[in-house]
Amino acid sequence: MSRLEKLVEQLEYVQGWVSLYSGALKGISDDDYRRTNYEAELELLRERERGIAERITELEDCEHSKVEDTGGPDGSQLCLQCGKIY
């Protein structure tokens, strides 16, 4: 599984939790003490979601400018930014 595929999987997982917490907040009144906790957790999840989405964009737009020789007989190189071997 590539780095990109792993990030997409993580993003889908986090989006599921964002959806769950968003739905739960709809059922909690404004004066309920749990609301603050749910809102804080939801904000952390959304920050994580944004971070993963940014990383996916970076990998998709990678120009392979930082590479290292893999040492293989075929002369392949490893991109240190996205992990792609080419």
Order of alpha helices (4+ residues) and beta strands (2+ residues): alpha-alpha-beta-beta
